């Protein structure tokens, strides 16, 4: 049984909203680590964190940009 387009749309909206809010919440929690009164970190460590986040964000963006491609490409 295939889901109707509307069911798939509703599922996307429901899951994307929940998952986006979870990502935003976890980023805010990560931001707590920037408090110098509680934690000590180097500029290099902070840079590694943001490189990892940026890399994964690029991967996800590409998935959304290429999700509708139907033609063959090399």
C-alpha positions as CSV (number, residue, x, y, z in Angstrom):
1,X,0.0,0.0,0.0
2,X,1.5,3.4,-1.0
3,X,0.9,6.5,1.0
4,X,-0.9,9.3,-0.7
5,X,1.0,12.5,-1.5
6,X,-0.8,14.3,1.3
7,X,0.1,11.6,3.8
8,X,3.7,11.8,2.8
9,X,3.6,15.6,3.0
10,X,2.0,15.5,6.5
11,X,4.6,13.0,7.6
12,X,7.4,15.2,6.3
13,X,6.1,18.3,8.0
14,X,5.6,16.4,11.3
15,X,9.0,14.7,11.3
16,X,11.0,17.7,9.9
17,X,9.5,20.0,12.5
18,X,10.3,17.7,15.3
19,X,13.8,16.9,14.1
20,X,14.7,20.5,13.3
21,X,13.6,21.6,16.8
22,X,15.7,18.8,18.3
23,X,18.8,19.9,16.3
24,X,18.3,23.5,17.4
25,X,17.8,22.4,21.0
26,X,21.0,20.4,21.0
27,X,22.9,23.3,19.4
28,X,21.8,25.5,22.3
29,X,22.9,22.9,24.7
30,X,26.3,22.7,23.0
31,X,26.5,26.5,23.3
32,X,26.6,26.0,27.1
33,X,30.1,24.6,26.7
34,X,31.2,28.1,25.6
35,X,30.9,29.4,29.2
36,X,34.5,30.0,30.3
37,X,33.6,30.0,33.9
38,X,32.6,26.4,33.7
39,X,34.8,25.0,30.9
40,X,38.2,25.4,29.4
41,X,38.8,24.8,25.7
42,X,41.1,25.9,23.0
43,X,40.3,27.9,19.9
44,X,41.4,24.8,17.9
45,X,38.9,22.6,19.7
46,X,36.1,25.0,19.1
47,X,37.1,25.2,15.4
48,X,37.0,21.3,15.2
49,X,33.4,21.3,16.6
50,X,32.2,23.8,14.0
51,X,34.0,22.1,11.2
52,X,32.2,18.9,12.0
53,X,28.9,20.6,12.2
54,X,29.5,22.5,9.0
55,X,30.5,19.3,7.2
56,X,27.4,17.4,8.2
57,X,25.2,20.4,7.4
58,X,26.6,20.5,3.9
59,X,25.9,16.8,3.5
60,X,22.2,17.3,4.5
61,X,21.8,20.3,2.3
62,X,23.0,18.3,-0.7
63,X,20.5,15.6,0.0
64,X,17.7,18.1,-0.1
65,X,19.0,19.8,-3.2
66,X,19.4,16.5,-5.1
67,X,16.3,14.7,-3.9
68,X,14.3,15.5,-7.0
69,X,16.9,14.6,-9.6
70,X,15.7,12.1,-12.1
71,X,18.2,12.4,-14.9
72,X,21.4,10.5,-15.2
73,X,24.7,12.4,-14.6
74,X,28.3,11.4,-14.3
